[in-house]
Amino acid sequence: MTEDSVITLHKTLKTSFYCGSISILDTDTFVVSTTDNQPVRTIDVHGNEREIQHKLLPDKTDSFTWSSACAYIPSTKTLVFSDQLQHTVYMCDLTSGDGRVIVNDQIHSPTGVCAGPAGTVFVCSRDTDSVVQLSPQGDVLASNRVDKGLPLAVHVAEDGTRLVVLSNNFETIKLYSIV
């Protein structure tokens, strides 16, 4: 987008569930975290909903929408799902069915997740007031504290030079440079 870009509503999709986060799976499909019995689903541009089955994902979540989030990493075909109440991040390879369950002292009450450069993953760790970077294998690469804490959502620029963090009960957006 540029300064003179205009966005136009193309379509409105109604879902049969509440969504907590959304990520693009492919050109016509999105992956969303839900409060439903199936914590992660897809919805396409035609409104077709589908459950995502993976052996690592919890069967259901007893929590509310904001306690989990998901992201999709196209380069590795990996679905990332955070479960705040279980203090766990799941990295699920949707092609092979393999995956990893990440439990680490630096990740406590994970909220938002996003794909980073080279298959990395960024996770908001609410109770440690930090954003944690994971390798494609799920190893902790870095953990950085966020001023005034409570990171809830995160996004990394495609070139990996900037980090945007939503924090403080949805009231503050913080922009960081990554050097």
N, CA, C and O of each residue as an XYZ file, in Angstrom:
716
protein
N       0.836     -1.179      0.000
C       0.000      0.000      0.000
C       0.876      1.235      0.000
O       1.985      1.234      0.536
N       0.368      2.271     -0.600
C       1.037      3.559     -0.602
C       0.126      4.574      0.069
O      -1.008      4.255      0.427
N       0.614      5.789      0.240
C      -0.177      6.828      0.900
C      -1.500      7.094      0.201
O      -2.494      7.408      0.855
N      -1.521      6.972     -1.120
C      -2.747      7.263     -1.855
C      -3.574      6.007     -2.164
O      -4.529      6.068     -2.938
N      -3.213      4.887     -1.569
C      -3.982      3.657     -1.762
C      -5.357      3.781     -1.127
O      -5.530      4.439     -0.101
N      -6.310      3.151     -1.744
C      -7.666      3.124     -1.221
C      -8.045      1.664     -1.016
O      -7.878      0.845     -1.919
N      -8.550      1.337      0.161
C      -9.016     -0.026      0.373
C     -10.524     -0.049      0.187
O     -11.234      0.881      0.570
N     -10.988     -1.124     -0.403
C     -12.406     -1.277     -0.695
C     -12.863     -2.620     -0.162
O     -12.211     -3.637     -0.400
N     -13.972     -2.637      0.554
C     -14.515     -3.890      1.061
C     -14.895     -4.780     -0.107
O     -15.682     -4.390     -0.969
N     -14.339     -5.961     -0.127
C     -14.599     -6.919     -1.201
C     -15.708     -7.893     -0.819
O     -16.574     -8.221     -1.630
N     -15.664     -8.345      0.422
C     -16.613     -9.357      0.855
C     -16.609     -9.425      2.376
O     -15.598     -9.127      3.012
N     -17.725     -9.811      2.952
C     -17.826    -10.045      4.386
C     -18.136    -11.522      4.583
O     -19.088    -12.045      4.005
N     -17.339    -12.186      5.392
C     -17.551    -13.605      5.681
C     -18.101    -13.755      7.089
O     -17.522    -13.227      8.038
N     -19.194    -14.457      7.237
C     -19.758    -14.770      8.553
C     -19.244    -16.145      8.950
O     -19.213    -17.068      8.135
N     -18.841    -16.273     10.209
C     -18.362    -17.566     10.689
C     -19.354    -18.144     11.694
O     -20.199    -17.432     12.235
N     -19.234    -19.438     11.929
C     -20.082    -20.104     12.918
C     -19.390    -20.152     14.279
O     -19.848    -20.846     15.187
N     -18.282    -19.413     14.419
C     -17.487    -19.440     15.644
C     -16.867    -18.064     15.856
O     -16.825    -17.244     14.938
N     -16.387    -17.819     17.071
C     -15.673    -16.583     17.367
C     -14.202    -16.775     17.004
O     -13.618    -17.820     17.293
N     -13.610    -15.769     16.375
C     -12.205    -15.823     15.972
C     -11.366    -14.968     16.913
O     -11.794    -13.899     17.351
N     -10.169    -15.452     17.217
C      -9.256    -14.695     18.060
C      -8.099    -14.110     17.285
O      -7.630    -13.018     17.604
N      -7.624    -14.823     16.264
C      -6.528    -14.330     15.430
C      -6.719    -14.895     14.036
O      -7.437    -15.876     13.842
N      -6.070    -14.267     13.072
C      -6.207    -14.702     11.683
C      -4.865    -14.590     10.983
O      -4.088    -13.673     11.247
N      -4.601    -15.532     10.087
C      -3.368    -15.559      9.322
C      -3.693    -16.108      7.941
O      -4.606    -16.923      7.800
N      -2.971    -15.680      6.934
C      -3.225    -16.152      5.574
C      -2.569    -17.509      5.375
O      -1.372    -17.672      5.607
N      -3.376    -18.492      4.938
C      -2.863    -19.835      4.640
C      -2.423    -19.915      3.185
O      -1.328    -20.395      2.895
N      -3.263    -19.450      2.272
C      -2.919    -19.343      0.854
C      -3.766    -18.224      0.261
O      -4.416    -17.488      1.003
N      -3.772    -18.085     -1.046
C      -4.452    -16.941     -1.660
C      -5.941    -16.892     -1.375
O      -6.531    -15.812     -1.405
N      -6.567    -18.027     -1.098
C      -8.014    -18.064     -0.877
C      -8.440    -18.526      0.508
O      -9.637    -18.617      0.780
N      -7.493    -18.820      1.389
C      -7.839    -19.443      2.663
C      -7.096    -18.775      3.817
O      -5.935    -18.386      3.693
N      -7.803    -18.656      4.945
C      -7.231    -18.094      6.160
C      -7.282    -19.142      7.258
O      -8.151    -20.013      7.253
N      -6.359    -19.059      8.190
C      -6.382    -19.917      9.371
C      -6.697    -19.020     10.561
O      -6.137    -17.931     10.689
N      -7.598    -19.481     11.436
C      -8.042    -18.671     12.562
C      -8.026    -19.480     13.852
O      -8.282    -20.684     13.848
N      -7.723    -18.804     14.952
C      -7.891    -19.434     16.263
C      -9.327    -19.169     16.696
O      -9.896    -18.128     16.368
N      -9.915    -20.111     17.434
C     -11.329    -20.018     17.784
C     -11.554    -20.326     19.251
O     -10.644    -20.763     19.957
N     -12.780    -20.091     19.701
C     -13.197    -20.510     21.040
C     -13.995    -21.796     20.951
O     -14.519    -22.278     21.955
N     -14.086    -22.339     19.782
C     -14.868    -23.523     19.495
C     -14.184    -24.774     20.057
O     -13.082    -24.698     20.599
N     -14.847    -25.917     19.923
C     -14.237    -27.186     20.338
C     -12.976    -27.490     19.549
O     -12.101    -28.200     20.046
N     -12.862    -26.981     18.352
C     -11.651    -27.125     17.545
C     -10.915    -25.788     17.608
O     -11.407    -24.807     17.051
N      -9.760    -25.712     18.262
C      -9.131    -24.418     18.515
C      -8.580    -23.699     17.290
O      -8.333    -22.494     17.343
N      -8.380    -24.427     16.174
C      -7.882    -23.809     14.956
C      -8.718    -24.312     13.786
O      -8.971    -25.510     13.658
N      -9.142    -23.384     12.935
C      -9.927    -23.746     11.748
C      -9.440    -22.937     10.562
O      -8.666    -21.991     10.703
N      -9.914    -23.335      9.387
C      -9.702    -22.526      8.203
C     -11.048    -22.030      7.702
O     -12.089    -22.640      7.942
N     -10.998    -20.913      7.002
C     -12.170    -20.398      6.297
C     -11.657    -19.839      4.978
O     -10.661    -19.116      4.942
N     -12.353    -20.184      3.886
C     -11.905    -19.679      2.594
C     -12.746    -18.484      2.168
O     -13.698    -18.112      2.853
N     -12.395    -17.888      1.041
C     -13.061    -16.671      0.595
C     -14.516    -16.912      0.207
O     -15.265    -15.955      0.009
N     -14.928    -18.171      0.096
C     -16.321    -18.506     -0.204
C     -17.120    -18.774      1.068
O     -18.322    -19.031      1.003
N     -16.452    -18.714      2.235
C     -17.128    -18.939      3.510
C     -17.111    -20.375      3.974
O     -17.725    -20.697      4.992
N     -16.420    -21.256      3.253
C     -16.341    -22.660      3.658
C     -15.398    -22.809      4.845
O     -14.250    -22.367      4.802
N     -15.891    -23.429      5.889
C     -15.110    -23.645      7.112
C     -14.626    -25.086      7.168
O     -15.308    -26.004      6.713
N     -13.437    -25.269      7.733
C     -12.883    -26.608      7.866
C     -12.045    -26.691      9.134
O     -11.328    -25.751      9.477
N     -12.140    -27.816      9.822
C     -11.311    -28.027     11.004
C      -9.900    -28.393     10.566
O      -9.709    -29.050      9.543
N      -8.921    -27.968     11.339
C      -7.547    -28.396     11.108
C      -7.250    -29.497     12.104
O      -7.338    -29.293     13.315
N      -6.906    -30.640     11.602
C      -6.561    -31.775     12.441
C      -5.042    -31.920     12.487
O      -4.389    -31.953     11.444
N      -4.492    -32.005     13.664
C      -3.068    -32.283     13.841
C      -2.904    -32.957     15.192
O      -3.519    -32.546     16.176
N      -2.079    -33.985     15.240
C      -1.937    -34.789     16.461
C      -1.457    -33.980     17.665
O      -1.711    -34.381     18.801
N      -0.774    -32.856     17.454
C      -0.256    -32.071     18.581
C      -1.249    -31.068     19.132
O      -1.160    -30.689     20.299
N      -2.195    -30.631     18.312
C      -3.125    -29.601     18.768
C      -4.058    -30.139     19.835
O      -4.470    -31.298     19.773
N      -4.395    -29.311     20.810
C      -5.353    -29.747     21.834
C      -6.688    -30.105     21.167
O      -7.072    -29.500     20.166
N      -7.389    -31.094     21.732
C      -8.686    -31.497     21.181
C      -9.691    -30.368     21.249
O     -10.493    -30.183     20.333
N      -9.650    -29.624     22.319
C     -10.526    -28.465     22.450
C      -9.885    -27.506     23.437
O      -8.946    -27.855     24.153
N     -10.407    -26.302     23.460
C      -9.910    -25.322     24.402
C     -11.078    -24.860     25.267
O     -12.157    -24.565     24.751
N     -10.871    -24.798     26.551
C     -11.916    -24.347     27.471
C     -11.758    -22.862     27.777
O     -12.329    -22.352     28.742
N     -10.996    -22.189     26.965
C     -10.683    -20.800     27.239
C     -11.449    -19.869     26.304
O     -12.203    -20.318     25.441
N     -11.246    -18.581     26.487
C     -11.921    -17.613     25.645
C     -11.003    -17.198     24.488
O      -9.812    -17.510     24.492
N     -11.549    -16.514     23.531
C     -10.878    -16.188     22.277
C      -9.479    -15.629     22.460
O      -8.564    -16.030     21.740
N      -9.290    -14.737     23.378
C      -8.026    -14.012     23.454
C      -6.910    -14.804     24.107
O      -5.789    -14.305     24.205
N      -7.176    -16.018     24.556
C      -6.128    -16.779     25.240
C      -5.329    -17.670     24.313
O      -4.446    -18.399     24.766
N      -5.620    -17.626     23.026
C      -4.811    -18.383     22.077
C      -4.708    -17.582     20.791
O      -5.518    -16.695     20.522
N      -3.695    -17.915     20.004
C      -3.500    -17.244     18.720
C      -2.818    -18.218     17.783
O      -2.218    -19.203     18.215
N      -2.916    -17.932     16.492
C      -2.259    -18.796     15.527
C      -1.616    -17.956     14.436
O      -1.979    -16.800     14.223
N      -0.667    -18.550     13.759
C      -0.009    -17.941     12.612
C       0.409    -19.076     11.687
O       0.601    -20.210     12.127
N       0.547    -18.765     10.415
C       0.976    -19.759      9.443
C       2.266    -19.275      8.795
O       2.377    -18.112      8.407
N       3.240    -20.175      8.679
C       4.523    -19.858      8.061
C       4.559    -20.551      6.700
O       4.796    -21.756      6.628
N       4.326    -19.801      5.621
C       4.253    -20.423      4.297
C       5.523    -21.158      3.875
O       5.440    -22.217      3.252
N       6.692    -20.617      4.202
C       7.952    -21.217      3.740
C       8.173    -22.628      4.290
O       8.825    -23.450      3.647
N       7.631    -22.908      5.476
C       7.807    -24.234      6.074
C       6.499    -25.000      6.215
O       6.475    -26.115      6.736
N       5.400    -24.386      5.741
C       4.056    -24.973      5.851
C       3.747    -25.393      7.298
O       3.234    -26.479      7.567
N       4.087    -24.476      8.207
C       3.942    -24.736      9.632
C       2.863    -23.842     10.243
O       2.860    -22.627     10.049
N       1.960    -24.463     10.974
C       0.964    -23.750     11.754
C       1.523    -23.578     13.161
O       1.975    -24.543     13.776
N       1.492    -22.364     13.664
C       1.944    -22.079     15.023
C       0.717    -21.705     15.835
O      -0.076    -20.861     15.416
N       0.557    -22.328     16.991
C      -0.604    -22.096     17.851
C      -0.116    -21.890     19.273
O       0.644    -22.703     19.799
N      -0.556    -20.791     19.903
C      -0.171    -20.540     21.296
C      -1.361    -20.823     22.194
O      -2.500    -20.495     21.862
N      -1.087    -21.429     23.321
C      -2.126    -21.704     24.319
C      -1.691    -21.034     25.614
O      -0.836    -21.544     26.338
N      -2.288    -19.892     25.891
C      -1.890    -19.077     27.034
C      -2.091    -19.811     28.357
O      -1.249    -19.724     29.250
N      -3.191    -20.523     28.483
C      -3.497    -21.183     29.754
C      -2.585    -22.371     30.037
O      -2.343    -22.709     31.196
N      -2.071    -23.013     28.966
C      -1.154    -24.142     29.141
C       0.315    -23.717     29.043
O       1.204    -24.553     29.202
N       0.586    -22.423     28.782
C       1.953    -21.889     28.659
C       2.735    -22.655     27.599
O       3.895    -23.012     27.802
N       2.079    -22.900     26.463
C       2.639    -23.772     25.438
C       2.489    -23.161     24.055
O       1.510    -22.472     23.768
N       3.476    -23.423     23.200
C       3.408    -23.069     21.786
C       3.546    -24.371     21.002
O       4.435    -25.180     21.267
N       2.653    -24.556     20.034
C       2.676    -25.739     19.176
C       3.130    -25.308     17.790
O       2.611    -24.336     17.241
N       4.094    -26.024     17.221
C       4.525    -25.792     15.847
C       4.199    -27.063     15.072
O       4.832    -28.101     15.268
N       3.201    -26.973     14.188
C       2.646    -28.142     13.511
C       2.927    -28.094     12.011
O       2.435    -27.206     11.314
N       3.713    -29.040     11.517
C       3.958    -29.141     10.082
C       2.707    -29.728      9.444
O       2.351    -30.875      9.716
N       2.039    -28.953      8.602
C       0.778    -29.401      8.026
C       0.975    -30.347      6.852
O       0.011    -30.962      6.396
N       2.201    -30.479      6.351
C       2.473    -31.399      5.248
C       2.808    -32.793      5.760
O       2.205    -33.778      5.334
N       3.770    -32.875      6.674
C       4.232    -34.179      7.157
C       3.447    -34.689      8.355
O       3.445    -35.891      8.623
N       2.779    -33.793      9.083
C       2.090    -34.193     10.306
C       2.993    -34.152     11.526
O       2.533    -34.375     12.646
N       4.279    -33.869     11.320
C       5.217    -33.751     12.436
C       5.012    -32.418     13.142
O       4.230    -31.582     12.690
N       5.708    -32.227     14.238
C       5.608    -30.956     14.934
C       6.371    -30.968     16.233
O       6.998    -31.958     16.611
N       6.296    -29.833     16.907
C       6.999    -29.664     18.168
C       6.092    -28.956     19.164
O       5.299    -28.089     18.798
N       6.221    -29.336     20.415
C       5.526    -28.667     21.512
C       6.600    -27.910     22.278
O       7.556    -28.506     22.774
N       6.439    -26.598     22.372
C       7.459    -25.778     23.021
C       6.939    -25.312     24.368
O       5.950    -24.585     24.457
N       7.630    -25.747     25.415
C       7.396    -25.292     26.782
C       8.750    -24.800     27.266
O       9.718    -25.561     27.289
N       8.826    -23.529     27.654
C      10.102    -22.932     28.010
C       9.848    -21.868     29.065
O       8.837    -21.170     29.008
N      10.767    -21.735     30.040
C      10.608    -20.735     31.103
C      10.511    -19.315     30.565
O       9.957    -18.444     31.236
N      11.036    -19.063     29.377
C      10.985    -17.719     28.802
C       9.636    -17.433     28.137
O       9.345    -16.290     27.782
N       8.816    -18.473     27.970
C       7.491    -18.313     27.381
C       6.461    -18.693     28.444
O       6.259    -19.869     28.745
N       5.822    -17.679     28.998
C       4.814    -17.919     30.023
C       3.583    -17.095     29.673
O       3.674    -15.875     29.534
N       2.447    -17.740     29.532
C       1.208    -17.134     29.065
C       1.377    -16.540     27.664
O       1.186    -15.339     27.471
N       1.739    -17.388     26.678
C       1.918    -16.865     25.322
C       0.596    -16.379     24.740
O      -0.423    -17.066     24.819
N       0.628    -15.203     24.162
C      -0.574    -14.639     23.542
C      -0.351    -14.630     22.035
O      -0.504    -15.668     21.391
N       0.006    -13.489     21.460
C       0.159    -13.386     20.013
C       1.376    -14.112     19.482
O       2.390    -14.244     20.167
N       1.258    -14.584     18.238
C       2.360    -15.227     17.528
C       2.369    -14.701     16.099
O       1.333    -14.304     15.567
N       3.552    -14.702     15.482
C       3.629    -14.332     14.066
C       4.840    -14.985     13.427
O       5.794    -15.372     14.104
N       4.780    -15.100     12.103
C       5.898    -15.620     11.332
C       6.936    -14.520     11.173
O       6.603    -13.357     10.947
N       8.196    -14.909     11.293
C       9.299    -13.984     11.076
C      10.097    -14.408      9.865
O       9.697    -15.328      9.152
N      11.214    -13.755      9.620
C      12.039    -14.114      8.468
C      12.669    -15.497      8.630
O      12.936    -15.938      9.748
N      12.900    -16.168      7.521
C      13.602    -17.461      7.470
C      12.943    -18.538      8.325
O      13.632    -19.379      8.902
N      11.616    -18.518      8.410
C      10.910    -19.567      9.139
C      10.912    -19.412     10.643
O      10.481    -20.317     11.358
N      11.396    -18.266     11.145
C      11.387    -18.042     12.591
C       9.981    -17.671     13.040
O       9.113    -17.364     12.223
N       9.771    -17.703     14.350
C       8.475    -17.399     14.942
C       8.697    -16.422     16.091
O       9.641    -16.573     16.866
N       7.829    -15.423     16.199
C       7.864    -14.489     17.316
C       6.637    -14.741     18.177
O       5.526    -14.867     17.664
N       6.844    -14.815     19.504
C       5.788    -15.138     20.454
C       5.743    -14.070     21.536
O       6.776    -13.724     22.110
N       4.553    -13.544     21.819
C       4.379    -12.637     22.950
C       4.273    -13.474     24.218
O       3.409    -14.345     24.319
N       5.138    -13.214     25.171
C       5.098    -13.901     26.453
C       4.590    -12.887     27.480
O       5.350    -12.080     28.014
N       3.292    -12.953     27.736
C       2.644    -11.934     28.561
C       3.225    -11.848     29.965
O       3.528    -10.753     30.440
N       3.382    -12.973     30.630
C       3.806    -12.940     32.035
C       5.285    -12.643     32.235
O       5.700    -12.354     33.357
N       6.096    -12.707     31.173
C       7.502    -12.318     31.293
C       7.749    -10.962     30.628
O       8.890    -10.509     30.533
N       6.661    -10.312     30.163
C       6.760     -8.997     29.519
C       7.806     -8.993     28.406
O       8.634     -8.086     28.325
N       7.759    -10.018     27.548
C       8.780    -10.110     26.517
C       8.224    -10.686     25.216
O       7.144    -11.275     25.172
N       9.007    -10.491     24.167
C       8.749    -11.132     22.884
C       9.895    -12.108     22.659
O      11.066    -11.731     22.710
N       9.546    -13.365     22.411
C      10.529    -14.433     22.278
C      10.602    -14.852     20.811
O       9.575    -15.055     20.164
N      11.822    -14.979     20.294
C      12.019    -15.438     18.922
C      12.436    -16.902     18.954
O      13.369    -17.287     19.658
N      11.716    -17.711     18.168
C      12.011    -19.146     18.065
C      12.583    -19.475     16.699
O      12.222    -18.854     15.699
N      13.469    -20.446     16.660
C      13.989    -20.951     15.389
C      12.904    -21.790     14.723
O      11.908    -22.117     15.368
N      13.069    -22.146     13.452
C      12.096    -23.038     12.807
C      11.966    -24.390     13.519
O      10.956    -25.077     13.359
N      12.971    -24.771     14.295
C      12.935    -26.022     15.056
C      12.322    -25.851     16.437
O      12.138    -26.836     17.152
N      11.998    -24.603     16.833
C      11.372    -24.355     18.124
C      12.332    -23.991     19.234
O      11.922    -23.895     20.391
N      13.605    -23.786     18.914
C      14.584    -23.380     19.930
C      14.492    -21.873     20.161
O      14.242    -21.115     19.223
N      14.693    -21.437     21.406
C      14.677    -20.009     21.724
C      15.955    -19.372     21.184
O      17.064    -19.756     21.556
N      15.774    -18.382     20.290
C      16.911    -17.651     19.731
C      17.186    -16.378     20.518
O      18.339    -15.993     20.712
N      16.115    -15.726     20.969
C      16.256    -14.469     21.715
C      14.985    -14.204     22.496
O      13.901    -14.659     22.131
N      15.142    -13.459     23.580
C      13.997    -13.014     24.365
C      14.252    -11.563     24.736
O      15.263    -11.236     25.358
N      13.317    -10.690     24.344
C      13.495     -9.265     24.587
C      12.328     -8.710     25.379
O      11.166     -8.896     25.017
N      12.657     -8.022     26.469
C      11.621     -7.418     27.305
C      10.966     -6.261     26.556
O      11.604     -5.563     25.767
N       9.678     -6.080     26.828
C       8.891     -5.013     26.215
C       8.599     -3.971     27.283
O       8.093     -4.302     28.355
N       8.916     -2.708     26.993
C       8.658     -1.627     27.941
C       7.210     -1.628     28.394
O       6.305     -1.720     27.565
N       6.977     -1.529     29.678
C       5.657     -1.482     30.306
C       4.811     -2.715     30.034
O       3.630     -2.740     30.383
N       5.378     -3.713     29.432
C       4.836     -5.046     29.392
C       3.502     -5.360     28.759
O       2.932     -4.589     27.986
N       3.039     -6.535     29.129
C       1.813     -7.153     28.656
C       1.694     -7.210     27.132
O       0.715     -6.707     26.581
N       2.669     -7.810     26.436
C       2.542     -7.932     24.990
C       1.403     -8.889     24.633
O       1.304     -9.985     25.186
N       0.550     -8.464     23.709
C      -0.633     -9.251     23.346
C      -0.595     -9.741     21.905
O      -1.056    -10.845     21.615
N      -0.055     -8.938     21.003
C       0.023     -9.310     19.595
C       1.328     -8.768     19.041
O       1.857     -7.764     19.519
N       1.847     -9.462     18.006
C       3.140     -9.083     17.443
C       3.119     -9.280     15.935
O       2.425    -10.154     15.416
N       3.894     -8.446     15.241
C       4.089     -8.602     13.808
C       5.509     -8.165     13.472
O       6.019     -7.197     14.035
N       6.145     -8.887     12.549
C       7.500     -8.565     12.122
C       7.459     -8.190     10.648
O       6.808     -8.863      9.848
N       8.156     -7.113     10.289
C       8.238     -6.712      8.886
C       8.876     -7.831      8.072
O       9.699     -8.590      8.583
N       8.487     -7.927      6.799
C       9.000     -8.982      5.928
C      10.517     -9.014      5.868
O      11.117    -10.086      5.795
N      11.136     -7.843      5.898
C      12.590     -7.799      5.814
C      13.266     -8.046      7.166
O      14.495     -8.071      7.245
N      12.478     -8.227      8.225
C      13.021     -8.559      9.535
C      13.656     -7.404     10.273
O      14.392     -7.628     11.234
N      13.396     -6.163      9.854
C      14.053     -5.020     10.490
C      13.187     -4.302     11.511
O      13.698     -3.517     12.310
N      11.880     -4.559     11.497
C      10.983     -3.864     12.410
C      10.040     -4.844     13.091
O       9.627     -5.850     12.515
N       9.716     -4.519     14.326
C       8.815     -5.329     15.141
C       7.721     -4.398     15.660
O       8.007     -3.306     16.150
N       6.461     -4.839     15.547
C       5.328     -4.072     16.058
C       4.679     -4.913     17.144
O       4.385     -6.088     16.924
N       4.453     -4.327     18.315
C       3.883     -5.051     19.447
C       2.679     -4.280     19.983
O       2.770     -3.084     20.260
N       1.563     -4.970     20.125
C       0.375     -4.416     20.769
C       0.438     -4.843     22.223
O       0.597     -6.026     22.521
N       0.313     -3.877     23.134
C       0.449     -4.226     24.553
C      -0.465     -3.383     25.423
O      -1.273     -2.598     24.927
N      -0.323     -3.560     26.730
C      -1.081     -2.814     27.738
C      -2.581     -2.865     27.501
O      -3.226     -1.834     27.307
N      -3.127     -4.067     27.518
C      -4.577     -4.243     27.394
C      -5.148     -3.592     26.141
O      -6.179     -2.921     26.195
N      -4.473     -3.794     25.013
C      -4.917     -3.323     23.701
C      -4.886     -1.808     23.558
O      -5.569     -1.266     22.689
N      -4.110     -1.105     24.390
C      -4.100      0.356     24.358
C      -2.828      0.957     23.774
O      -2.803      2.151     23.479
N      -1.779      0.172     23.599
C      -0.500      0.719     23.179
C       0.095     -0.107     22.048
O       0.152     -1.334     22.123
N       0.536      0.578     21.004
C       1.269     -0.065     19.910
C       2.690      0.446     19.985
O       2.929      1.654     20.007
N       3.632     -0.479     20.023
C       5.042     -0.106     20.131
C       5.773     -0.574     18.888
O       5.582     -1.702     18.434
N       6.613      0.299     18.337
C       7.411     -0.014     17.163
C       8.858     -0.151     17.578
O       9.401      0.726     18.251
N       9.492     -1.252     17.180
C      10.884     -1.495     17.525
C      11.687     -1.725     16.251
O      11.161     -2.219     15.254
N      12.961     -1.362     16.294
C      13.897     -1.694     15.228
C      14.632     -2.947     15.648
O      14.982     -3.107     16.817
N      14.866     -3.836     14.699
C      15.646     -5.052     14.983
C      16.991     -4.881     14.326
O      17.090     -4.737     13.108
N      18.035     -4.898     15.148
C      19.401     -4.712     14.617
C      20.249     -5.925     14.916
O      21.424     -5.962     14.552
